[in-house]
Amino acid sequence: MTLFLTPSCRSEPSEFEPSTCGYTLETAEEEISSGRADLVSFGTQFLANPDLPERFATGAALNAPTPATFYSGGALGYTDYPALAASTPP
């Protein structure tokens, strides 16, 4: 289920507004800076990039997610994505 809330859903301006909807770093920053969201989450991006904050901070490339392995009942798709240190040449 995808949750996407807009400012029109707020009954009071001080309400906290989370949002998740396939964001990139750039689109997430735009949603927050425009006031359309107070918080943006990165579910799929975190599955493929457990070191996502470091990748965003350094501008590193992201691992591509493999949706066919999500929720498949095994480790495949959860623990086999390369970490930034492992995918960065020395």
GROMACS elastic network, one bead per residue, 0.5 to 0.9 nm:
[ bonds ]
;  ai    aj funct       b0    kb
    2    19     6  0.88948   500
    2    20     6  0.66625   500
    2    21     6  0.62887   500
    2    22     6  0.89551   500
    3    18     6  0.83220   500
    3    19     6  0.62671   500
    3    20     6  0.57242   500
    3    21     6  0.68968   500
    4    18     6  0.76991   500
    4    19     6  0.50153   500
    4    20     6  0.57463   500
    4    21     6  0.63073   500
    4    37     6  0.89944   500
    5     8     6  0.80109   500
    5     9     6  0.62778   500
    5    10     6  0.84236   500
    5    17     6  0.68759   500
    5    18     6  0.69297   500
    5    19     6  0.58793   500
    5    20     6  0.84227   500
    5    36     6  0.80594   500
    5    37     6  0.74765   500
    6     9     6  0.55806   500
    6    10     6  0.75022   500
    6    17     6  0.77630   500
    6    19     6  0.81577   500
    6    36     6  0.56719   500
    6    37     6  0.68894   500
    7    10     6  0.53837   500
    7    11     6  0.86784   500
    7    13     6  0.82230   500
    7    17     6  0.76751   500
    7    35     6  0.76068   500
    7    36     6  0.55834   500
    7    37     6  0.73362   500
    8    11     6  0.77100   500
    9    17     6  0.87134   500
   10    13     6  0.65153   500
   10    14     6  0.83621   500
   10    15     6  0.63512   500
   10    16     6  0.82819   500
   10    17     6  0.75650   500
   11    14     6  0.87217   500
   11    15     6  0.73909   500
   12    15     6  0.56644   500
   13    16     6  0.84536   500
   16    37     6  0.82641   500
   16    38     6  0.62769   500
   16    39     6  0.81293   500
   17    36     6  0.79815   500
   17    37     6  0.53221   500
   17    39     6  0.64630   500
   17    40     6  0.88776   500
   18    37     6  0.58573   500
   18    38     6  0.57008   500
   18    40     6  0.59024   500
   18    41     6  0.77844   500
   19    28     6  0.89970   500
   19    31     6  0.86893   500
   19    36     6  0.86453   500
   19    37     6  0.59647   500
   19    38     6  0.75917   500
   19    39     6  0.59867   500
   19    41     6  0.65345   500
   20    23     6  0.70614   500
   20    28     6  0.89080   500
   20    39     6  0.83572   500
   20    40     6  0.55086   500
   20    41     6  0.51602   500
   20    42     6  0.68081   500
   20    43     6  0.79507   500
   21    40     6  0.83065   500
   21    41     6  0.80127   500
   21    42     6  0.81068   500
   22    41     6  0.85861   500
   22    42     6  0.69977   500
   22    43     6  0.81434   500
   22    44     6  0.75619   500
   22    45     6  0.81768   500
   23    26     6  0.77760   500
   23    27     6  0.56718   500
   23    28     6  0.55394   500
   23    40     6  0.78123   500
   23    41     6  0.78361   500
   23    42     6  0.67210   500
   23    45     6  0.86098   500
   24    27     6  0.52517   500
   24    28     6  0.59814   500
   24    29     6  0.84823   500
   24    42     6  0.82081   500
   24    45     6  0.85807   500
   25    28     6  0.52189   500
   25    29     6  0.61732   500
   25    30     6  0.86848   500
   25    56     6  0.69500   500
   26    29     6  0.52195   500
   26    30     6  0.62928   500
   26    31     6  0.88012   500
   27    31     6  0.62059   500
   27    32     6  0.87124   500
   28    31     6  0.51364   500
   28    32     6  0.63322   500
   28    33     6  0.85856   500
   28    37     6  0.86346   500
   28    39     6  0.84770   500
   28    40     6  0.60989   500
   28    41     6  0.83583   500
   29    32     6  0.52569   500
   29    33     6  0.59821   500
   29    34     6  0.83935   500
   29    40     6  0.84958   500
   30    33     6  0.51617   500
   30    34     6  0.58615   500
   30    35     6  0.84807   500
   30    36     6  0.85268   500
   31    34     6  0.53653   500
   31    35     6  0.63487   500
   31    36     6  0.52361   500
   31    37     6  0.55193   500
   31    38     6  0.80394   500
   31    39     6  0.86277   500
   31    40     6  0.79197   500
   32    35     6  0.52516   500
   32    36     6  0.61156   500
   32    38     6  0.55682   500
   32    39     6  0.67680   500
   32    40     6  0.75352   500
   33    36     6  0.77779   500
   33    37     6  0.81378   500
   33    38     6  0.86116   500
   34    37     6  0.77006   500
   35    38     6  0.67591   500
   37    40     6  0.68534   500
   42    45     6  0.52979   500
   42    46     6  0.59572   500
   42    47     6  0.87391   500
   42    52     6  0.87809   500
   43    46     6  0.53003   500
   43    47     6  0.65072   500
   44    47     6  0.51260   500
   44    48     6  0.66345   500
   44    49     6  0.85027   500
   44    65     6  0.69143   500
   44    67     6  0.84123   500
   45    48     6  0.54256   500
   45    49     6  0.58283   500
   45    50     6  0.81140   500
   45    52     6  0.72295   500
   45    62     6  0.80375   500
   45    63     6  0.81858   500
   45    64     6  0.81365   500
   45    65     6  0.69619   500
   46    50     6  0.50941   500
   46    51     6  0.74447   500
   46    52     6  0.60111   500
   47    50     6  0.61383   500
   47    65     6  0.71299   500
   47    70     6  0.84140   500
   47    77     6  0.75053   500
   47    78     6  0.61693   500
   47    79     6  0.86948   500
   47    81     6  0.83521   500
   48    51     6  0.89230   500
   48    52     6  0.85337   500
   48    62     6  0.78464   500
   48    63     6  0.56845   500
   48    64     6  0.63650   500
   48    66     6  0.75857   500
   48    77     6  0.74032   500
   48    78     6  0.72671   500
   48    79     6  0.88184   500
   48    80     6  0.87067   500
   48    81     6  0.59053   500
   48    82     6  0.84540   500
   49    52     6  0.50760   500
   49    53     6  0.88694   500
   49    55     6  0.80992   500
   49    62     6  0.66125   500
   49    63     6  0.60184   500
   49    64     6  0.83685   500
   49    65     6  0.82239   500
   49    81     6  0.69070   500
   49    82     6  0.78324   500
   49    83     6  0.71026   500
   49    84     6  0.82200   500
   50    53     6  0.84032   500
   50    78     6  0.88628   500
   50    79     6  0.88581   500
   50    81     6  0.81264   500
   50    82     6  0.88938   500
   50    83     6  0.71711   500
   50    84     6  0.89774   500
   51    54     6  0.55699   500
   51    55     6  0.63563   500
   51    56     6  0.88586   500
   51    83     6  0.65843   500
   51    84     6  0.68102   500
   52    56     6  0.60879   500
   52    57     6  0.85026   500
   52    62     6  0.78432   500
   52    84     6  0.88269   500
   53    56     6  0.51255   500
   53    57     6  0.60664   500
   53    58     6  0.86049   500
   54    57     6  0.50013   500
   54    58     6  0.60762   500
   54    59     6  0.82745   500
   54    60     6  0.80656   500
   54    84     6  0.80933   500
   55    58     6  0.52848   500
   55    59     6  0.56843   500
   55    61     6  0.68907   500
   55    62     6  0.70067   500
   55    84     6  0.71281   500
   56    59     6  0.51685   500
   56    60     6  0.66194   500
   56    61     6  0.85700   500
   56    62     6  0.86773   500
   57    60     6  0.79100   500
   59    62     6  0.89534   500
   60    84     6  0.78328   500
   60    88     6  0.87656   500
   61    84     6  0.86843   500
   62    65     6  0.88875   500
   62    84     6  0.86894   500
   63    81     6  0.71052   500
   63    82     6  0.75775   500
   63    83     6  0.88509   500
   64    81     6  0.89129   500
   65    68     6  0.89716   500
   65    69     6  0.88967   500
   65    70     6  0.89535   500
   65    77     6  0.79653   500
   65    81     6  0.86123   500
   66    69     6  0.58926   500
   66    70     6  0.72079   500
   66    77     6  0.66221   500
   67    70     6  0.51765   500
   67    71     6  0.87100   500
   67    77     6  0.79348   500
   68    71     6  0.84219   500
   68    72     6  0.77539   500
   68    77     6  0.82554   500
   69    72     6  0.54571   500
   69    73     6  0.85964   500
   69    74     6  0.83480   500
   69    75     6  0.88108   500
   69    76     6  0.61877   500
   69    78     6  0.80938   500
   70    73     6  0.82038   500
   70    74     6  0.89629   500
   70    76     6  0.81350   500
   70    77     6  0.59875   500
   70    78     6  0.75655   500
   71    74     6  0.76991   500
   71    77     6  0.83581   500
   71    78     6  0.88835   500
   72    75     6  0.82873   500
   72    76     6  0.78055   500
   72    77     6  0.82584   500
   73    76     6  0.83788   500
   74    77     6  0.79292   500
   74    78     6  0.80790   500
   75    78     6  0.54240   500
   75    79     6  0.57286   500
   75    80     6  0.73682   500
   76    79     6  0.63891   500
   76    80     6  0.60725   500
   76    81     6  0.87531   500
   77    80     6  0.59877   500
   77    81     6  0.69399   500
   78    81     6  0.69519   500
   79    82     6  0.83750   500
   80    83     6  0.89250   500
   82    85     6  0.81057   500
   82    86     6  0.59028   500
   82    87     6  0.59401   500
   83    86     6  0.52097   500
   83    87     6  0.61867   500
   83    88     6  0.86270   500
   84    87     6  0.51236   500
   84    88     6  0.59807   500
   85    88     6  0.53856   500
   85    89     6  0.81004   500
   85    90     6  0.87874   500
   86    89     6  0.77435   500
